[in-house]
Amino acid sequence: DETSPDLKLHVSMLLAKVQPARNGPLLLHTGGPGSDDRALRWFPAPLDYDVWMISQRGIGEHAEPSLLCRSSHLPKVRKNWGEYNISDFTDCPCALPDGAPMMGESWVDMDPSSDDQVTKLFQSMAKRSVPCYNTPKFQLRSNSSPTVYNFLDYVGTQHLAQDIESLRAAIGAARMSIWGMSYGTSVAGVYATMFPNRIHRLILDGNMPTMPQKEEIAKGCARGLQKGIDLMLEQCEYHSADCPLKNPANEFKSILQLARAGKLRASAPKGTFPISVGMLLGKIQRLLHDSSGYGYADAIQILSALSSQNKNESERERVIGEILDVYCVVKGSHTWREYGICIGPGQTAEHEDAHSDPFIYQTAVLSADLAGRYSVDSALGLWRAVKLQYGDVGTAAFLGIFSAAFRWPAVSMPFPPLGNAEVPALVIGNLFDASTSYHWSQQMRAAFPKGSMMTWQGVGHCLPSGPQKKGITKTAEPCGDRLREYLHGGQLPQDGFLCRLPRPEQNNENTLNLPGPRGLPVSHYQTAM
């Protein structure tokens, strides 16, 4: 539509030292939705590429309009501790309504098994959606047409693919390589599906689903987190001499029951404050995101501190308080301590620091991308089925994604099923990825039949090697080597190439005994054989 309003997107580039770059442009997308072009500053460029990054519509410090809210504040009227609401901290139409729990990527601050709490969650999310969609800043007009365009209708991944194509044309490149990680695999996959003749090389690492469906992405998140936590507890059993949880599976269940009963609490100046099952699982999920293995050690130490077997009450309170401090913060003030309520970026839709998770980016983009629209009753029916299959762990992850997108008012514009028969993609999957299901990487490989699938028998999210990370885990180095071979020379690894972990019971001179951050050896992360 030539009469539609113009948008400006921020672009960063890192040129190869030798020009012209032998392999031309490489577009990097590090995931989200929520990453922007600023991530390029941490990326050492391959010597034979010009590396580019582009900020998605509505995302990044230069975005106009921005998907984020920008009106959070500390309460202007003093109330009794524990009597504050979300509306005391923000007046943004895209903030969650009063009574809605904090939410983030694959978690919600509530008991994921409670019928009453889940019903209120879905009702709250449906209530938030319409005011956000009707926000004046999202109603755009051009100078040449009276037509009003709602910005939220145009923020999906198909539109980003079109923007990348405009960038390619603007820099005069006949073809472009794309390296997508996490949600970036959707970006790269959509571009390669829509513009296959413009692809030079394609790397898809830590894959999103190939079919844009709300139900599938939410269930995939449930599968991934369940698998990640199962592995963590299993490895704790294998290494019982090093693991502070002596009966890992039972102690984990007991910890969730303590949280459900409101018995995991931290002291504040005017009372005590509980951590929910959902927030605890959200913290664990964030730690399992780490591909180095250190996150697993940290997660076990947290669970050990919260276990009823730990008689050190002050340690338990300290750990709970540290978790609450991460999420319950507005304008630098820890709301649970000062106001007796957990309010933070997941409700205000506004950044607090580099690690905060407003989740409005994911809500807007994924809702635009994914097919499926549900009533509250239909959503509750799906939740009940997921609860039977996955229990607390998977259900918490399912709710985080699904509740945000199930009733978004913008009519979705799903991208086509991903894939192309002629594009030789390199598809990479972590066998125990707790964020994006390994099953999605398998589906992505099937969608690009001329490609190759490479698997790391490791943990975390995306391959922990390659130019984007310095802390290369020994077991993944052969995969990283083959990724670089493909980048520089176009040679795909053998389909099915595996970076192997030895059996956990092995203990030979190749064992990589890395000390965990709080003393737990990560002895099951060993060199490839």
HUNOR-V459754 format. One record per backbone hydrogen bond with DSSP energy under -1.0 kcal/mol. CO is the residue of the C=O (numbers start at 0). NH is the residue of the N-H. E is the energy in kcal/mol with one decimal. If there is no record, write none. Layout:
co->{CO/CO}
nh->{NH/NH}
e->{E/E}
This chain:
co->{0/9/11/13/20/23/24/25/26/28/30/35/36/37/38/39/45/47/49/50/51/52/55/57/59/79/84/85/88/91/96/101/103/106/107/109/110/113/114/115/116/117/118/119/120/121/122/123/124/127/128/129/131/134/135/137/139/148/149/150/155/156/157/158/159/160/161/162/163/164/165/166/167/175/176/177/178/179/180/181/182/182/183/184/185/186/187/188/189/190/194/195/197/200/201/202/203/204/209/210/211/212/213/214/215/216/217/218/219/220/221/222/223/224/225/226/227/228/229/230/231/232/233/234/236/238/238/246/247/248/249/250/251/252/253/254/255/256/257/258/263/265/267/270/272/275/276/277/278/279/280/281/282/283/286/288/292/293/294/295/296/297/298/299/300/301/302/306/310/311/312/313/314/315/316/317/318/319/320/321/322/323/326/329/332/332/333/334/334/338/343/343/344/346/348/352/358/359/360/361/362/363/364/365/367/370/374/375/376/377/378/379/380/381/382/383/384/385/386/390/391/392/393/394/395/396/397/398/400/401/404/405/422/424/425/426/427/428/429/436/437/438/439/440/441/442/446/447/451/452/453/454/455/455/457/462/465/469/472/473/475/476/477/478/479/480/481/482/483/484/485/493/496/498/502/507/509/511/513/515/521}
nh->{3/54/52/50/23/49/176/51/178/180/34/38/39/40/41/42/48/22/25/13/27/11/58/66/62/82/87/88/72/94/99/108/106/103/109/277/113/117/118/119/120/121/122/123/124/125/126/127/128/131/132/133/134/137/138/150/148/139/152/153/159/160/161/162/163/164/165/166/167/168/169/170/172/199/26/202/28/204/183/184/185/186/187/188/189/190/191/192/193/194/197/198/175/177/425/179/427/181/417/212/370/216/217/218/219/220/221/222/223/224/225/226/227/228/229/230/231/232/233/234/235/236/237/238/239/241/242/250/251/252/253/254/255/256/257/258/259/260/262/261/274/272/270/267/265/279/280/281/282/283/284/285/286/287/289/460/296/297/298/299/300/301/302/303/304/305/306/309/312/315/316/317/318/319/320/321/322/323/324/325/326/327/328/332/329/334/337/338/340/81/346/347/348/95/68/355/362/363/364/365/366/367/368/369/412/213/378/379/380/381/382/383/384/385/386/387/388/389/390/394/395/396/397/398/399/400/401/402/404/405/407/373/424/451/203/453/205/455/432/439/441/442/443/444/445/446/419/450/426/495/428/498/430/457/431/464/468/471/475/476/479/480/481/482/483/484/485/486/487/488/489/496/454/456/505/510/526/513/521/518/524}
e->{-1.5/-2.6/-2.2/-2.6/-1.2/-2.1/-2.5/-2.9/-2.7/-2.3/-1.7/-1.5/-1.5/-1.7/-1.7/-1.9/-1.6/-2.8/-2.9/-2.6/-2.7/-2.4/-2.4/-2.7/-1.5/-2.3/-1.5/-2.3/-2.7/-1.5/-2.1/-3.2/-1.2/-2.4/-2.2/-1.9/-1.7/-2.5/-2.1/-2.1/-2.0/-2.4/-2.2/-2.5/-2.5/-2.1/-1.9/-2.1/-1.5/-1.7/-2.3/-2.0/-1.5/-1.8/-1.9/-3.4/-3.1/-3.1/-2.3/-2.1/-1.5/-2.5/-2.0/-2.1/-2.5/-2.1/-2.0/-2.1/-2.7/-2.3/-2.2/-2.0/-1.8/-1.7/-3.3/-2.5/-2.4/-2.6/-2.8/-2.5/-1.3/-1.6/-2.9/-2.5/-2.9/-2.2/-2.5/-1.8/-2.6/-3.2/-2.0/-1.3/-3.3/-2.4/-2.9/-2.9/-3.2/-2.4/-2.2/-1.6/-2.6/-2.1/-2.0/-2.3/-2.4/-1.9/-1.6/-2.4/-2.5/-2.3/-2.2/-2.4/-2.3/-2.5/-2.3/-2.3/-2.1/-2.3/-2.3/-3.0/-1.6/-1.7/-2.3/-2.0/-1.1/-1.4/-1.7/-2.8/-2.4/-2.0/-2.3/-2.3/-2.1/-2.0/-2.2/-2.2/-2.5/-1.9/-2.8/-1.4/-2.3/-2.8/-1.4/-3.7/-2.6/-2.1/-2.3/-2.1/-2.3/-2.2/-2.7/-2.0/-1.8/-2.5/-1.5/-2.1/-1.3/-2.3/-2.5/-2.2/-2.0/-2.1/-2.4/-2.5/-2.0/-1.8/-1.4/-1.6/-1.3/-1.8/-2.6/-2.2/-2.3/-2.3/-2.8/-2.2/-1.9/-2.5/-2.3/-1.2/-1.2/-3.0/-1.4/-2.4/-2.2/-1.1/-2.2/-2.6/-1.0/-2.8/-2.5/-2.4/-1.9/-2.4/-3.1/-1.3/-2.3/-2.5/-2.5/-2.4/-1.7/-1.4/-1.7/-2.6/-3.4/-2.6/-2.5/-2.3/-1.8/-2.0/-2.4/-2.3/-1.6/-2.4/-2.7/-1.6/-1.3/-2.9/-1.7/-2.0/-2.3/-1.5/-2.5/-2.5/-1.7/-1.4/-2.8/-2.0/-1.1/-2.1/-1.1/-2.0/-1.6/-2.2/-2.9/-2.9/-2.3/-2.2/-1.4/-1.4/-1.8/-2.1/-2.4/-2.2/-1.9/-1.5/-1.3/-2.5/-3.0/-2.3/-2.2/-2.8/-2.7/-1.7/-1.8/-1.0/-1.7/-2.2/-1.6/-1.3/-2.3/-2.7/-1.8/-2.1/-2.1/-2.1/-2.0/-2.5/-2.8/-2.5/-1.6/-2.0/-2.7/-2.5/-1.8/-2.1/-1.1/-1.3/-3.0/-2.1/-1.3}
